[in-house]
């Protein structure tokens, strides 16, 4: 868990929040050459990953450079379980 916390802090400093990535579905956007298999991206949005990131210290309500918050991204991708997690901790 400490390594995950460090990773979150590094990403937060670079304004590339892992929680934003965990709330989106990239399967349609990632060509095969960018990931070994579709299953690498097909499990997102993922409520369990989002909850783990929050417990490790990832901010629940920080916006991307475009102003999207994790809950907005989860809603855009239709993931009600992820939205419930974000509401629970937000």
Secondary structure, DSSP 8 states (H G I E B T S, - for coil): -HHHHHHHHHHHHTT--HHHHHTS--TTTS-GGGSSSGGGTTT-S-HHHHHHHHHTT--SS-B-TTS-BHHHHHHHTT-HHHHHHHHHH-
